Amino acid sequence: TLTRRETRFLEHAENNYSGWGGRGDFRRRVSRNATLRFSYGREEARQRLLGSGLYVHEVIDAGVDLDRQNALARRTSQGFYTQSSMLRESGGPRRYRLNGGVSLGRDFRRTWNMSLLVNRDTEFHPGFVAPLFSTGAGLTVGGMLAPRAEWTANVVARRGQIGFEGTNPYTAYSGTSRLSAGITKHTGLYGQYTYYRYELPPDATIVDMLPQFGRQQRSVGVTLWLPIYTHVRAPRDPR
């Protein structure tokens, strides 16, 4: 896969962000619950800001993905993956980081499920003066309250640092709760509540952002499903 990303700041063109990358993956299932994995990816990101040059991020990923039902509990699944990362700034030394994640899922009460994910990541975001190294956790719960009513909720929290030195920590939290109800076969109503909050260190971005910010959002709407393709079997000849 190949990717190209560019962000333009209309009033400050000198701070424009550009990035491109590519990645190749090879996977082979070696058993019912294990997959052998090897991949290589490269991403280059440039923030046109004085003192911030070209960052090169390489991922050399080799290992085994595990995704299986837990033998100690029924209707429980777990997953695990690792990812090695190499990052360097133009003209600087290579720095290595181990990323990865662990997931746990549980089905209960026929239609309900719960999943927990903890992961460690390396990211580039337009507007930030350096790469983001973060560790986060997310919890998702959902299921049917009634034959035509579904409720889902998720909570995500992340904490990390901006740049290599580890002196610029940041935190971000978000949560969403959504209730959907079907009216007819192709239409429905939904109500949703979202909360988001972040805390950033001074001089973390090149744009004007508050060091602390929280937002709440409430929305209601109508959903519409339109079938794209429908196949009806011809009745069998009774003769």
Backbone as CSV, one residue per row, in Angstrom:
resi,resn,N_x,N_y,N_z,CA_x,CA_y,CA_z,C_x,C_y,C_z
1,THR,0.834,-1.184,0.000,0.000,0.000,0.000,0.879,1.248,0.000
2,LEU,0.419,2.286,-0.689,1.103,3.570,-0.734,0.173,4.653,-0.226
3,THR,0.690,5.594,0.529,-0.124,6.676,1.076,0.579,8.013,0.855
4,ARG,-0.235,9.052,0.711,0.272,10.413,0.583,-0.654,11.326,1.385
5,ARG,-0.074,12.159,2.239,-0.884,13.024,3.089,-0.284,14.421,3.098
6,GLU,-1.140,15.423,3.010,-0.684,16.808,3.038,-1.715,17.675,3.743
7,THR,-1.231,18.546,4.616,-2.087,19.477,5.349,-1.568,20.886,5.123
8,ARG,-2.455,21.794,4.717,-2.077,23.180,4.445,-2.735,24.106,5.462
9,PHE,-1.961,25.022,6.007,-2.454,26.055,6.903,-2.572,27.336,6.096
10,LEU,-3.795,27.787,5.877,-4.039,28.878,4.945,-3.330,30.165,5.341
11,GLU,-3.255,30.468,6.636,-2.653,31.726,7.078,-1.169,31.595,7.394
12,HIS,-0.669,30.352,7.461,0.749,30.135,7.779,1.278,29.019,6.884
13,ALA,1.517,29.349,5.640,1.955,28.341,4.674,3.312,27.740,5.039
14,GLU,4.114,28.469,5.817,5.430,27.934,6.189,5.319,26.751,7.146
15,ASN,4.132,26.527,7.693,3.936,25.424,8.634,3.239,24.229,8.000
16,ASN,3.111,24.201,6.673,2.415,23.093,6.017,3.093,21.760,6.331
17,TYR,2.279,20.725,6.345,2.745,19.373,6.668,2.572,18.490,5.442
18,SER,3.561,17.659,5.176,3.451,16.708,4.075,4.078,15.382,4.508
19,GLY,3.540,14.315,3.988,4.064,13.001,4.332,3.674,11.980,3.286
20,TRP,4.525,10.998,3.140,4.214,9.891,2.241,4.767,8.617,2.877
21,GLY,4.218,7.486,2.435,4.674,6.231,3.004,4.225,5.044,2.181
22,GLY,4.801,3.920,2.486,4.445,2.675,1.830,4.664,1.517,2.778
23,ARG,3.947,0.433,2.526,4.058,-0.734,3.399,3.700,-1.998,2.634
24,GLY,4.447,-3.048,2.902,4.156,-4.362,2.344,4.027,-5.383,3.457
25,ASP,3.065,-6.306,3.324,2.790,-7.296,4.363,2.788,-8.700,3.773
26,PHE,3.315,-9.618,4.542,3.222,-11.033,4.217,2.671,-11.752,5.439
27,ARG,1.599,-12.508,5.246,0.972,-13.246,6.348,0.698,-14.678,5.908
28,ARG,0.939,-15.576,6.839,0.660,-16.990,6.583,0.101,-17.621,7.847
29,ARG,-1.081,-18.197,7.709,-1.695,-18.851,8.857,-1.021,-20.195,9.084
30,VAL,-0.480,-20.375,10.278,0.230,-21.610,10.606,-0.612,-22.544,11.471
31,SER,-1.667,-22.027,12.071,-2.608,-22.849,12.825,-3.933,-22.112,12.884
32,ARG,-4.876,-22.712,13.541,-6.205,-22.106,13.604,-6.188,-20.747,14.296
33,ASN,-5.298,-20.564,15.273,-5.298,-19.351,16.085,-4.029,-18.515,15.939
34,ALA,-3.105,-18.921,15.101,-1.836,-18.211,14.981,-1.534,-17.893,13.523
35,THR,-1.022,-16.672,13.293,-0.662,-16.222,11.954,0.759,-15.687,11.975
36,LEU,1.605,-16.217,11.087,2.968,-15.723,10.950,2.942,-14.436,10.142
37,ARG,3.667,-13.416,10.609,3.584,-12.094,10.005,4.977,-11.514,9.773
38,PHE,5.157,-10.920,8.577,6.352,-10.128,8.303,5.940,-8.941,7.437
39,SER,6.356,-7.758,7.832,6.020,-6.569,7.051,7.119,-5.526,7.209
40,TYR,7.202,-4.671,6.202,8.129,-3.543,6.236,7.393,-2.311,5.764
41,GLY,7.555,-1.219,6.501,6.919,0.037,6.125,7.869,1.203,6.329
42,ARG,7.698,2.231,5.530,8.520,3.441,5.630,7.623,4.651,5.456
43,GLU,7.798,5.625,6.340,7.015,6.859,6.285,7.945,8.041,6.474
44,GLU,7.782,9.050,5.623,8.540,10.284,5.752,7.574,11.430,6.017
45,ALA,7.874,12.220,7.034,7.005,13.338,7.417,7.841,14.597,7.536
46,ARG,7.343,15.687,6.956,8.064,16.957,7.007,7.104,18.047,7.486
47,GLN,7.515,18.706,8.564,6.772,19.861,9.078,7.602,21.092,8.756
48,ARG,7.082,21.949,7.888,7.860,23.100,7.430,7.893,24.176,8.510
49,LEU,8.689,23.889,9.527,8.788,24.788,10.672,10.254,24.906,11.063
50,LEU,10.683,26.102,11.381,12.065,26.314,11.773,12.414,25.435,12.972
51,GLY,13.462,24.644,12.842,13.868,23.758,13.919,13.250,22.382,13.836
52,SER,12.398,22.125,12.870,11.796,20.800,12.717,11.996,20.347,11.287
53,GLY,12.792,19.295,11.096,13.122,18.885,9.758,12.342,17.675,9.307
54,LEU,13.006,16.818,8.570,12.394,15.628,8.009,12.541,14.465,8.997
55,TYR,11.419,13.788,9.275,11.432,12.603,10.115,11.210,11.381,9.234
56,VAL,12.001,10.354,9.467,11.857,9.093,8.762,11.476,8.026,9.774
57,HIS,10.379,7.343,9.504,9.869,6.314,10.412,9.812,4.994,9.655
58,GLU,10.584,4.009,10.106,10.600,2.698,9.486,10.059,1.658,10.463
59,VAL,9.258,0.745,9.935,8.691,-0.334,10.733,9.139,-1.656,10.136
60,ILE,9.867,-2.432,10.917,10.241,-3.793,10.530,9.539,-4.719,11.500
61,ASP,8.569,-5.420,11.000,7.643,-6.144,11.864,7.674,-7.628,11.520
62,ALA,8.103,-8.430,12.469,8.125,-9.878,12.276,7.675,-10.540,13.567
63,GLY,6.745,-11.466,13.465,6.267,-12.129,14.661,5.056,-12.987,14.361
64,VAL,4.341,-13.326,15.414,3.161,-14.176,15.320,2.001,-13.469,15.981
65,ASP,0.871,-13.368,15.276,-0.365,-12.834,15.834,-1.178,-13.969,16.431
66,LEU,-1.626,-13.788,17.664,-2.448,-14.780,18.338,-3.851,-14.234,18.498
67,ASP,-4.844,-15.002,18.094,-6.241,-14.611,18.226,-7.041,-15.881,18.470
68,ARG,-7.376,-16.136,19.708,-8.007,-17.407,20.012,-9.021,-17.262,21.124
69,GLN,-9.887,-18.236,21.231,-10.825,-18.319,22.325,-10.081,-18.753,23.585
70,ASN,-10.406,-18.103,24.678,-9.760,-18.424,25.941,-10.309,-19.735,26.484
71,ALA,-9.405,-20.674,26.763,-9.852,-21.966,27.257,-10.369,-21.902,28.686
72,LEU,-10.061,-20.810,29.406,-10.488,-20.710,30.791,-11.885,-20.152,30.934
73,ALA,-12.441,-19.562,29.902,-13.778,-18.969,29.995,-14.450,-19.066,28.634
74,ARG,-15.722,-19.417,28.621,-16.472,-19.506,27.383,-16.761,-18.111,26.836
75,ARG,-16.843,-18.036,25.498,-17.211,-16.817,24.785,-16.238,-15.664,25.080
76,THR,-14.992,-16.012,25.298,-13.961,-15.017,25.560,-12.833,-15.201,24.553
77,SER,-12.368,-14.101,23.957,-11.277,-14.146,22.987,-10.187,-13.181,23.408
78,GLN,-8.973,-13.454,22.937,-7.852,-12.594,23.260,-6.926,-12.497,22.057
79,GLY,-6.237,-11.367,21.967,-5.316,-11.142,20.860,-4.060,-10.447,21.342
80,PHE,-2.994,-10.573,20.552,-1.704,-10.004,20.944,-0.883,-9.749,19.681
81,TYR,-0.234,-8.587,19.622,0.667,-8.313,18.501,1.805,-7.406,18.964
82,THR,2.931,-7.461,18.266,4.078,-6.607,18.542,4.527,-5.942,17.249
83,GLN,5.262,-4.840,17.402,5.733,-4.101,16.236,6.974,-3.312,16.621
84,SER,8.072,-3.539,15.928,9.303,-2.792,16.179,9.348,-1.560,15.290
85,SER,9.850,-0.455,15.831,9.826,0.813,15.114,11.190,1.477,15.204
86,MET,11.647,2.044,14.084,12.888,2.800,14.030,12.567,4.203,13.537
87,LEU,13.009,5.218,14.268,12.675,6.596,13.943,13.940,7.446,14.019
88,ARG,14.108,8.323,13.042,15.241,9.240,13.090,14.872,10.557,12.437
89,GLU,15.442,11.626,12.963,15.315,12.941,12.352,16.462,13.123,11.383
90,SER,16.203,13.891,10.327,17.212,14.074,9.286,18.530,14.538,9.898
91,GLY,19.588,13.740,9.663,20.889,14.082,10.198,21.133,13.599,11.610
92,GLY,20.143,12.959,12.252,20.281,12.521,13.627,20.425,11.019,13.745
93,PRO,20.619,10.529,14.951,20.802,9.083,15.150,19.472,8.339,15.057
94,ARG,19.556,7.038,14.853,18.367,6.196,14.858,17.936,5.909,16.286
95,ARG,16.629,5.925,16.497,16.061,5.613,17.803,15.042,4.494,17.608
96,TYR,15.077,3.527,18.509,14.232,2.344,18.367,13.154,2.333,19.450
97,ARG,12.011,1.759,19.090,10.878,1.713,20.010,10.068,0.455,19.715
98,LEU,9.620,-0.183,20.767,8.791,-1.376,20.630,7.333,-0.996,20.852
99,ASN,6.502,-1.186,19.823,5.068,-0.942,19.913,4.318,-2.274,19.935
100,GLY,3.039,-2.215,20.192,2.235,-3.437,20.203,0.923,-3.216,20.919
101,GLY,0.209,-4.307,21.119,-1.080,-4.202,21.770,-1.603,-5.542,22.246
102,VAL,-2.524,-5.480,23.193,-3.195,-6.649,23.735,-4.690,-6.364,23.739
103,SER,-5.494,-7.320,23.283,-6.942,-7.145,23.254,-7.618,-8.312,23.964
104,LEU,-8.788,-8.027,24.536,-9.579,-9.038,25.234,-11.046,-8.774,24.923
105,GLY,-11.755,-9.777,24.460,-13.175,-9.639,24.116,-14.023,-10.651,24.856
106,ARG,-15.269,-10.268,25.139,-16.171,-11.129,25.883,-17.593,-10.943,25.364
107,ASP,-18.249,-12.041,24.982,-19.655,-12.033,24.590,-20.512,-12.494,25.765
108,PHE,-21.670,-11.840,25.939,-22.557,-12.221,27.031,-23.996,-11.829,26.682
109,ARG,-24.941,-12.489,27.325,-26.375,-12.220,27.164,-26.804,-12.219,25.699
110,ARG,-26.406,-13.196,24.949,-26.796,-13.431,23.557,-26.289,-12.367,22.595
111,THR,-26.696,-11.096,22.747,-26.355,-10.073,21.762,-25.336,-9.061,22.261
112,TRP,-24.859,-9.198,23.483,-23.969,-8.186,24.050,-22.516,-8.627,23.931
113,ASN,-21.635,-7.634,23.811,-20.212,-7.920,23.789,-19.438,-6.764,24.407
114,MET,-18.270,-7.076,24.888,-17.382,-6.093,25.516,-15.965,-6.371,25.045
115,SER,-15.214,-5.333,24.736,-13.840,-5.506,24.284,-12.937,-4.466,24.944
116,LEU,-11.736,-4.893,25.265,-10.738,-4.034,25.889,-9.464,-4.103,25.058
117,LEU,-8.889,-2.947,24.764,-7.649,-2.876,23.977,-6.660,-1.957,24.675
118,VAL,-5.440,-2.430,24.848,-4.333,-1.626,25.370,-3.222,-1.664,24.330
119,ASN,-2.740,-0.504,23.911,-1.713,-0.495,22.871,-0.718,0.637,23.072
120,ARG,0.394,0.503,22.386,1.504,1.461,22.433,1.831,1.795,20.983
121,ASP,1.959,3.110,20.655,2.031,3.498,19.259,2.983,4.660,19.056
122,THR,3.415,4.829,17.796,4.203,5.971,17.341,3.450,6.622,16.197
123,GLU,3.183,7.955,16.302,2.319,8.613,15.328,2.884,9.963,14.921
124,PHE,2.487,10.400,13.733,2.727,11.757,13.255,1.374,12.443,13.076
125,HIS,1.236,13.670,13.601,0.009,14.431,13.418,0.355,15.833,12.947
126,PRO,-0.340,16.332,11.916,-0.086,17.697,11.443,-0.278,18.704,12.566
127,GLY,0.633,19.676,12.626,0.535,20.728,13.626,1.407,20.502,14.841
128,PHE,1.812,19.257,15.117,2.680,18.993,16.256,4.135,19.133,15.835
129,VAL,4.970,19.602,16.762,6.348,19.929,16.417,7.246,18.710,16.386
130,ALA,6.756,17.543,16.830,7.573,16.328,16.868,6.653,15.118,16.863
131,PRO,7.178,13.916,16.660,6.347,12.710,16.699,5.725,12.500,18.074
132,LEU,4.614,11.763,18.103,3.903,11.453,19.333,4.147,9.986,19.699
133,PHE,4.600,9.761,20.916,4.793,8.414,21.445,3.756,8.218,22.546
134,SER,2.822,7.311,22.348,1.692,7.235,23.266,1.395,5.804,23.679
135,THR,0.742,5.693,24.831,0.186,4.451,25.341,-1.264,4.711,25.693
136,GLY,-2.152,3.834,25.253,-3.570,4.079,25.459,-4.345,2.820,25.779
137,ALA,-5.564,3.036,26.251,-6.469,1.934,26.564,-7.875,2.347,26.155
138,GLY,-8.640,1.388,25.633,-10.014,1.654,25.211,-10.936,0.519,25.603
139,LEU,-12.147,0.877,25.996,-13.160,-0.096,26.391,-14.423,0.173,25.595
140,THR,-14.985,-0.863,24.975,-16.208,-0.752,24.187,-17.220,-1.779,24.676
141,VAL,-18.466,-1.329,24.868,-19.560,-2.199,25.310,-20.765,-1.917,24.420
142,GLY,-21.471,-2.954,24.000,-22.654,-2.749,23.170,-23.521,-3.977,23.113
143,GLY,-24.802,-3.735,22.766,-25.733,-4.842,22.634,-27.139,-4.348,22.381
144,MET,-28.077,-5.285,22.249,-29.472,-4.972,21.964,-30.249,-4.806,23.268
145,LEU,-30.877,-3.630,23.435,-31.761,-3.405,24.578,-33.141,-3.972,24.334
146,ALA,-33.543,-4.017,23.082,-34.854,-4.520,22.654,-34.686,-4.985,21.215
147,PRO,-35.704,-5.653,20.625,-35.549,-6.147,19.253,-35.127,-5.086,18.247
148,ARG,-35.486,-3.816,18.459,-35.117,-2.765,17.498,-34.311,-1.644,18.148
149,ALA,-33.756,-1.874,19.295,-32.999,-0.836,19.991,-31.609,-1.354,20.360
150,GLU,-30.588,-0.620,19.972,-29.209,-1.000,20.233,-28.481,0.130,20.942
151,TRP,-27.663,-0.225,21.922,-26.878,0.766,22.662,-25.406,0.392,22.596
152,THR,-24.544,1.369,22.313,-23.102,1.158,22.302,-22.426,2.305,23.041
153,ALA,-21.310,2.012,23.671,-20.545,3.032,24.384,-19.078,2.658,24.338
154,ASN,-18.222,3.655,24.281,-16.786,3.409,24.323,-16.073,4.546,25.045
155,VAL,-14.992,4.197,25.702,-14.149,5.144,26.438,-12.712,4.893,26.029
156,VAL,-11.982,5.955,25.728,-10.586,5.850,25.299,-9.758,6.860,26.090
157,ALA,-8.608,6.441,26.565,-7.670,7.324,27.263,-6.268,7.087,26.714
158,ARG,-5.537,8.182,26.459,-4.169,8.074,25.948,-3.272,9.040,26.721
159,ARG,-2.049,8.582,26.930,-1.034,9.406,27.576,0.295,9.128,26.878
160,GLY,1.068,10.181,26.689,2.333,9.980,26.003,3.208,11.205,26.083
161,GLN,4.187,11.263,25.182,5.116,12.377,25.135,5.254,12.858,23.703
162,ILE,5.660,14.104,23.565,5.868,14.717,22.262,7.363,14.920,22.080
163,GLY,7.954,14.215,21.140,9.387,14.307,20.926,10.158,13.252,21.687
164,PHE,11.468,13.234,21.473,12.326,12.180,22.002,12.738,12.384,23.446
165,GLU,12.703,13.611,23.921,13.310,13.891,25.223,12.463,13.414,26.406
166,GLY,11.153,13.269,26.208,10.297,12.801,27.290,9.924,13.851,28.312
167,THR,10.123,15.145,27.986,9.806,16.222,28.924,8.506,16.924,28.571
168,ASN,7.780,16.457,27.533,6.546,17.104,27.103,5.387,16.104,27.114
169,PRO,4.899,15.709,28.292,3.801,14.736,28.341,2.471,15.365,27.934
170,TYR,1.594,14.549,27.382,0.243,15.001,27.042,-0.744,13.892,27.386
171,THR,-2.012,14.276,27.562,-3.072,13.316,27.850,-4.294,13.674,27.008
172,ALA,-5.075,12.668,26.666,-6.316,12.865,25.904,-7.318,11.803,26.343
173,TYR,-8.584,12.235,26.497,-9.653,11.334,26.910,-10.857,11.570,26.007
174,SER,-11.600,10.521,25.734,-12.826,10.657,24.953,-13.798,9.548,25.337
175,GLY,-15.075,9.828,25.166,-16.115,8.842,25.445,-17.335,9.112,24.592
176,THR,-18.004,8.061,24.160,-19.185,8.179,23.306,-20.243,7.183,23.761
177,SER,-21.479,7.639,23.799,-22.619,6.769,24.090,-23.661,6.997,23.005
178,ARG,-24.161,5.913,22.398,-25.085,6.033,21.270,-26.237,5.043,21.419
179,LEU,-27.426,5.533,21.240,-28.635,4.709,21.278,-29.320,4.799,19.925
180,SER,-29.537,3.643,19.284,-30.161,3.585,17.965,-31.439,2.759,18.050
181,ALA,-32.458,3.206,17.323,-33.741,2.501,17.307,-34.241,2.426,15.876
182,GLY,-34.657,1.242,15.453,-35.191,1.063,14.113,-36.658,1.425,14.045
183,ILE,-37.033,2.145,12.993,-38.441,2.535,12.798,-39.083,1.639,11.756
184,THR,-38.448,1.553,10.623,-38.907,0.661,9.566,-37.738,-0.226,9.159
185,LYS,-37.913,-0.967,8.089,-36.865,-1.865,7.622,-35.620,-1.120,7.181
186,HIS,-35.775,0.125,6.686,-34.642,0.864,6.140,-34.394,2.198,6.827
187,THR,-35.098,2.550,7.865,-34.888,3.833,8.540,-34.802,3.625,10.050
188,GLY,-34.149,4.570,10.714,-34.005,4.503,12.157,-33.658,5.858,12.728
189,LEU,-33.710,5.965,14.044,-33.340,7.171,14.775,-32.170,6.858,15.697
190,TYR,-31.373,7.876,15.985,-30.282,7.683,16.930,-30.085,8.954,17.751
191,GLY,-29.585,8.776,18.950,-29.157,9.861,19.815,-27.760,9.553,20.319
192,GLN,-26.882,10.560,20.350,-25.481,10.311,20.687,-24.937,11.427,21.564
193,TYR,-24.133,11.021,22.537,-23.444,11.978,23.415,-21.950,11.689,23.343
194,THR,-21.140,12.741,23.172,-19.698,12.599,23.047,-19.003,13.589,23.964
195,TYR,-17.969,13.119,24.642,-17.147,13.981,25.501,-15.685,13.818,25.086
196,TYR,-14.956,14.933,25.019,-13.547,14.902,24.629,-12.782,15.933,25.446
197,ARG,-11.588,15.555,25.875,-10.744,16.465,26.645,-9.278,16.136,26.378
198,TYR,-8.433,17.184,26.302,-7.006,16.975,26.163,-6.255,17.993,27.013
199,GLU,-5.016,17.661,27.329,-4.103,18.555,28.032,-2.750,18.472,27.337
200,LEU,-2.262,19.607,26.855,-1.015,19.658,26.088,0.010,20.521,26.812
201,PRO,1.304,20.217,26.664,2.344,21.078,27.221,2.492,22.343,26.381
202,PRO,3.136,23.377,26.907,3.350,24.603,26.123,4.213,24.331,24.892
203,ASP,3.934,25.061,23.830,4.716,24.992,22.585,4.724,23.599,21.967
204,ALA,3.643,22.841,22.159,3.567,21.498,21.584,3.148,21.521,20.121
205,THR,2.462,22.585,19.690,1.954,22.662,18.327,2.363,23.979,17.697
206,ILE,2.244,24.034,16.378,2.558,25.255,15.641,1.305,26.086,15.388
207,VAL,0.150,25.602,15.791,-1.105,26.340,15.651,-1.562,26.762,17.037
208,ASP,-2.475,27.719,17.069,-2.969,28.234,18.344,-3.974,27.255,18.937
209,MET,-3.535,26.502,19.935,-4.397,25.560,20.637,-4.309,25.820,22.129
210,LEU,-5.447,25.720,22.803,-5.462,25.896,24.244,-4.712,24.750,24.904
211,PRO,-3.957,25.020,25.976,-3.244,23.934,26.650,-4.175,22.908,27.284
212,GLN,-5.380,23.336,27.650,-6.401,22.436,28.174,-7.722,22.737,27.482
213,PHE,-8.407,21.696,27.068,-9.651,21.916,26.331,-10.576,20.724,26.540
214,GLY,-11.854,21.013,26.788,-12.865,19.972,26.925,-14.091,20.335,26.096
215,ARG,-14.741,19.327,25.550,-15.896,19.575,24.680,-16.932,18.474,24.892
216,GLN,-18.201,18.900,24.915,-19.316,17.962,24.966,-20.202,18.189,23.745
217,GLN,-20.716,17.113,23.198,-21.550,17.208,22.011,-22.725,16.251,22.129
218,ARG,-23.911,16.765,21.840,-25.126,15.955,21.812,-25.746,16.056,20.429
219,SER,-26.140,14.941,19.877,-26.698,14.954,18.528,-27.794,13.909,18.409
220,VAL,-28.754,14.210,17.549,-29.813,13.269,17.183,-29.920,13.282,15.665
221,GLY,-30.372,12.179,15.102,-30.460,12.123,13.654,-31.243,10.927,13.172
222,VAL,-31.303,10.827,11.854,-32.022,9.749,11.178,-31.021,8.960,10.355
223,THR,-31.096,7.662,10.412,-30.251,6.799,9.596,-31.109,6.138,8.520
224,LEU,-30.491,5.930,7.368,-31.188,5.353,6.228,-30.320,4.276,5.609
225,TRP,-30.857,3.079,5.404,-30.160,1.981,4.751,-30.804,1.735,3.392
226,LEU,-29.998,1.722,2.356,-30.484,1.445,1.011,-29.772,0.220,0.467
227,PRO,-30.502,-0.840,0.125,-29.849,-2.033,-0.438,-29.249,-1.730,-1.812
228,ILE,-27.996,-2.127,-1.999,-27.322,-1.931,-3.283,-27.565,-3.105,-4.217
229,TYR,-27.608,-4.283,-3.660,-27.799,-5.467,-4.483,-28.644,-6.458,-3.711
230,THR,-29.669,-6.989,-4.356,-30.545,-7.978,-3.748,-30.698,-9.150,-4.698
231,HIS,-30.460,-10.332,-4.197,-30.567,-11.538,-5.016,-31.696,-12.411,-4.459
232,VAL,-32.643,-12.731,-5.304,-33.778,-13.561,-4.920,-33.700,-14.872,-5.686
233,ARG,-33.712,-15.969,-4.953,-33.659,-17.271,-5.611,-34.950,-17.567,-6.353
234,ALA,-34.781,-18.146,-7.498,-35.965,-18.538,-8.274,-36.627,-19.747,-7.600
235,PRO,-37.959,-19.797,-7.564,-38.628,-20.938,-6.928,-38.346,-22.226,-7.682
236,ARG,-38.224,-23.291,-6.933,-37.965,-24.584,-7.545,-39.208,-25.091,-8.266
237,ASP,-38.932,-25.827,-9.346,-40.042,-26.444,-10.111,-40.629,-27.589,-9.279
238,PRO,-41.906,-27.494,-8.878,-42.504,-28.533,-8.024,-42.673,-29.862,-8.719
239,ARG,-42.493,-29.883,-10.042,-42.695,-31.179,-10.748,-41.591,-32.168,-10.452
